Amino acid sequence: MGMAFSKLLQDCVGGDLGGTIEQYRTTLGNDARNEGNQLMKLLHQNEDLKPIEDLMTSPMFEYPQLWRRCPSINLASLKAQIHTTGKGEHPLLSFIMEDLESLNKMKLLPELINLANTFCLYYSFNKSVNIFSVDDFFQSQNLPFANEKIRHLRNDVTIKYLELWNSTIRHRVMDNNAKFGGIVMEYNQTLTMTSDMKYFVPSRLSTECCMFASIVFLMNLHNTMVENYNKIDLVKKSKSELEFGTVDNYHVCDFDESGIMECVRCYVTIVNGELVYDLKAIERAIGERYISNKVKLSYMLIPRFKSCVGDLQRVLDNARMCFDNIPGSSLQPLTGVSDALDYMDFGVPEINKMMGDLVLSLRFVSPHLKIPVNLTISEFMTKYVMFNEDSIATIFKNCKMLQAVDLWQEISLYKTKILNEGNNDILFPQLKPKFQQELPDVVSKDLDKLNNTERHQLALHLNELLEARLRQMENTFDPEWTVKSTIEGFLGEDFDCCPESLLNRHVEKALKSIL
């Protein structure tokens, strides 16, 4: 083959090249079929063919159209035309062209949610002994799966998650301190199979919510695709949203570049030697192929990781953070809750049920939820927690959801008051003795200086400190810390109702003194 090509090249170059060109001119000019040949017209920029005698006499370099390559149909030229037309005219197509590489990763979403569910079901920070990394998790003998499924989760899904985080999500956090589901990420390091498990569970904490951020990122891509498709004229709008159940492959937009190019090639023409794309037709074709039967995905589908240690503390802190970020969330403080509970004559069992229902509802609060200022707790319970309206306590129908943490404080303090009326020496039997020390006289005098409003506010926060923090995470708090600094730590703001002399080791006796 090489010898034959060399001989042919020598014949053309070393032979009568001018005669060959002259023969080509003669053949081209005398071919009557060229009179209506659209290709020849295109080569001559839609002009009529030159007379035969001109073709015979003019040098070939005066006709570069004969040697010009047909323009290539590709995404780069399509993107250039979209940019010229304006992104607002074609939102779906513009969004696809901006980040096609990320869109190709949406197919990972169902497996990623399944992986997060697996971690939530079979891992606990305080029960999973000797499991520190995700590699340790898969090597443990606690998973009730066949070895084949374990290998798939470890070697396939987990590796894809690491690639997604390390190649995409991490860099977006580094570039613009991105928000994911309302959470501003504060962690952008590379993850490996030996990284801590806290980066693999769907935690909502900003310093470790890598899995949560990755799922939210893919969900946002999918939901944006659906929203942009609904903006196309003559398209049947879909307002439904998947909130419960399992996310399967058929729920998610699954893009691939070859499929998009098939849609593009059907709606492109050549005008004056230039490619012209029918953007509206391409946009509609892509939407019908990939998105027409899809609905938006709710963040409620993301598994929630429950930590046994300090879980109530996490719930309250998360709710406070979410409520503080809602415009207009500064509502009037609750009043008359104790009188209302007295009127209903609730005992400890009823109080416990109300507190349980309220905490369950607070677990559903997340940064992505746009909670209206006037939404009541009962309305939140029926809409998001699927409570039966008849089973909801009346007090929840009269309080706003943004006041739910304050209401939990009031109900919890009311329960403590009931227990205190029994003349119990110790209000919280499970509390370590280091937090049950007697009050010094100087602290008692400082407490006596507080007015009724200040005493009530201090009682609410002392009770929360005992109920949600010291009892469950006593090793986290030093008995020699001031109560003021401890309360300000979880409130995130100044708390002036507490004397500086009150220490954590006096906290239970201080509450008993106020009650």
KAFEN-V710553 format. One record per backbone hydrogen bond with DSSP energy under -1.0 kcal/mol. NH is the residue of the N-H (numbers start at 1). CO is the residue of the C=O. E is the energy in kcal/mol with one decimal. If there is no record, write none. Layout:
NH | CO | E
NH | CO | E
//
This chain:
5 | 1 | -2.2
6 | 2 | -2.2
7 | 3 | -2.2
8 | 4 | -2.3
9 | 5 | -2.6
10 | 6 | -2.3
11 | 7 | -2.3
12 | 8 | -2.1
13 | 9 | -2.7
14 | 10 | -2.4
15 | 11 | -1.0
17 | 15 | -1.7
20 | 16 | -1.8
21 | 17 | -2.3
22 | 18 | -2.4
23 | 19 | -2.2
24 | 20 | -2.0
25 | 21 | -2.4
26 | 22 | -2.2
27 | 23 | -2.4
28 | 24 | -2.5
29 | 25 | -2.6
30 | 26 | -2.0
34 | 31 | -1.7
35 | 32 | -1.6
41 | 37 | -1.9
42 | 38 | -2.5
43 | 39 | -2.5
44 | 40 | -1.3
45 | 42 | -2.0
46 | 41 | -2.9
47 | 44 | -1.3
55 | 51 | -2.0
56 | 52 | -2.0
57 | 53 | -1.4
58 | 54 | -2.8
62 | 59 | -1.6
63 | 60 | -2.3
66 | 63 | -1.4
67 | 64 | -1.6
78 | 74 | -1.6
79 | 75 | -2.8
80 | 76 | -1.9
81 | 77 | -1.8
82 | 78 | -2.1
83 | 79 | -2.3
84 | 80 | -1.8
85 | 81 | -2.5
86 | 82 | -2.6
89 | 86 | -1.1
94 | 90 | -2.6
95 | 91 | -2.2
96 | 92 | -2.2
97 | 93 | -2.3
98 | 94 | -1.7
99 | 95 | -1.2
103 | 99 | -1.8
104 | 100 | -1.6
105 | 102 | -1.7
106 | 103 | -1.5
108 | 105 | -1.9
109 | 106 | -2.0
112 | 108 | -2.3
113 | 109 | -2.4
114 | 110 | -2.0
115 | 111 | -2.3
116 | 112 | -2.4
117 | 113 | -2.3
118 | 114 | -2.0
119 | 115 | -2.1
120 | 116 | -2.2
121 | 117 | -2.2
122 | 118 | -2.1
123 | 119 | -1.1
128 | 124 | -2.3
129 | 127 | -1.7
131 | 128 | -1.2
134 | 195 | -1.2
135 | 193 | -1.8
137 | 133 | -1.7
138 | 134 | -1.8
139 | 135 | -1.4
145 | 143 | -1.1
150 | 146 | -2.1
151 | 147 | -2.6
152 | 148 | -1.9
153 | 149 | -2.6
154 | 150 | -2.5
155 | 151 | -2.9
156 | 152 | -1.5
157 | 152 | -2.0
158 | 153 | -2.4
160 | 156 | -2.1
161 | 157 | -2.3
162 | 158 | -2.4
163 | 159 | -2.3
164 | 160 | -2.5
165 | 161 | -2.7
166 | 162 | -2.9
167 | 163 | -2.4
168 | 164 | -1.8
169 | 164 | -1.8
170 | 165 | -2.9
172 | 168 | -1.6
173 | 169 | -2.0
174 | 170 | -1.9
175 | 171 | -2.3
176 | 172 | -1.9
177 | 173 | -1.7
180 | 183 | -2.8
183 | 180 | -1.6
185 | 178 | -1.4
186 | 206 | -2.8
195 | 192 | -1.6
197 | 132 | -2.0
199 | 196 | -1.6
200 | 197 | -2.3
201 | 197 | -1.3
203 | 201 | -2.4
208 | 205 | -1.8
209 | 205 | -1.3
210 | 208 | -1.5
213 | 209 | -2.5
214 | 210 | -2.1
215 | 211 | -2.2
216 | 212 | -2.5
217 | 213 | -2.3
218 | 214 | -1.9
219 | 215 | -2.5
220 | 216 | -2.8
221 | 217 | -1.8
222 | 218 | -2.2
223 | 219 | -3.0
224 | 220 | -2.4
225 | 221 | -1.9
226 | 222 | -2.1
227 | 223 | -2.5
228 | 224 | -2.6
229 | 225 | -2.2
230 | 226 | -1.9
232 | 229 | -1.5
235 | 232 | -1.1
242 | 296 | -2.9
251 | 248 | -1.6
252 | 249 | -1.1
260 | 256 | -1.9
261 | 257 | -2.4
262 | 258 | -1.6
263 | 259 | -1.5
264 | 260 | -2.1
265 | 261 | -2.5
267 | 264 | -1.6
269 | 276 | -2.3
271 | 274 | -3.1
274 | 271 | -2.1
276 | 269 | -3.0
278 | 267 | -2.6
279 | 277 | -1.3
282 | 278 | -2.4
283 | 279 | -2.7
284 | 280 | -2.3
285 | 281 | -2.4
286 | 282 | -2.6
287 | 283 | -2.2
288 | 284 | -2.5
289 | 285 | -1.8
290 | 286 | -2.4
291 | 287 | -2.4
292 | 287 | -1.9
294 | 291 | -2.5
296 | 240 | -1.1
298 | 242 | -2.8
301 | 298 | -1.7
302 | 299 | -1.9
314 | 310 | -2.1
315 | 311 | -2.3
316 | 312 | -2.4
317 | 313 | -2.6
318 | 314 | -2.7
319 | 315 | -2.2
320 | 316 | -2.4
321 | 317 | -2.3
322 | 318 | -2.4
323 | 319 | -2.8
324 | 320 | -2.4
325 | 321 | -1.0
326 | 323 | -1.4
329 | 326 | -1.4
331 | 329 | -1.8
340 | 336 | -2.1
341 | 337 | -2.4
342 | 338 | -2.2
343 | 339 | -2.4
344 | 340 | -1.9
346 | 341 | -1.4
351 | 347 | -2.4
352 | 348 | -2.9
353 | 349 | -2.0
354 | 350 | -2.2
355 | 351 | -2.6
356 | 352 | -2.4
357 | 353 | -2.6
358 | 354 | -2.3
359 | 355 | -2.5
360 | 356 | -2.3
361 | 357 | -1.9
362 | 358 | -2.2
363 | 359 | -1.5
364 | 361 | -1.3
365 | 362 | -1.2
369 | 366 | -1.6
371 | 369 | -1.3
375 | 372 | -1.4
377 | 399 | -2.5
378 | 396 | -1.8
380 | 376 | -2.0
381 | 377 | -2.4
382 | 378 | -2.1
383 | 379 | -2.0
384 | 380 | -2.7
387 | 381 | -2.1
391 | 388 | -1.8
392 | 389 | -1.2
396 | 393 | -1.2
397 | 394 | -1.5
401 | 375 | -3.3
403 | 400 | -1.5
404 | 401 | -1.9
407 | 403 | -2.5
408 | 404 | -2.4
409 | 405 | -2.1
410 | 406 | -2.1
411 | 407 | -2.8
412 | 408 | -2.7
413 | 409 | -2.4
414 | 410 | -2.1
415 | 411 | -2.1
416 | 412 | -2.0
417 | 413 | -2.3
418 | 414 | -2.0
419 | 415 | -2.1
420 | 416 | -2.2
421 | 417 | -1.6
422 | 419 | -1.0
423 | 420 | -1.7
431 | 428 | -2.0
435 | 432 | -2.1
436 | 433 | -2.0
437 | 505 | -2.5
444 | 440 | -2.0
445 | 441 | -2.3
446 | 442 | -1.7
447 | 443 | -2.3
448 | 444 | -1.9
450 | 447 | -1.3
455 | 451 | -2.6
456 | 452 | -2.3
457 | 453 | -2.3
458 | 454 | -2.5
459 | 455 | -2.3
460 | 456 | -2.3
461 | 457 | -1.8
462 | 458 | -2.5
463 | 459 | -2.5
464 | 460 | -1.8
465 | 461 | -2.3
466 | 462 | -2.1
467 | 463 | -3.1
468 | 464 | -2.7
470 | 465 | -3.2
471 | 466 | -1.3
473 | 469 | -3.2
476 | 473 | -1.6
481 | 478 | -1.8
483 | 502 | -2.6
486 | 482 | -1.7
487 | 483 | -2.8
488 | 484 | -2.4
489 | 485 | -1.3
490 | 486 | -1.2
491 | 487 | -2.1
492 | 488 | -2.2
502 | 499 | -1.1
504 | 481 | -2.5
505 | 479 | -1.8
506 | 503 | -1.7
507 | 504 | -1.5
508 | 435 | -1.5
510 | 506 | -2.4
511 | 507 | -2.0
512 | 508 | -2.4
513 | 509 | -2.2
514 | 510 | -2.0
515 | 511 | -2.4
//
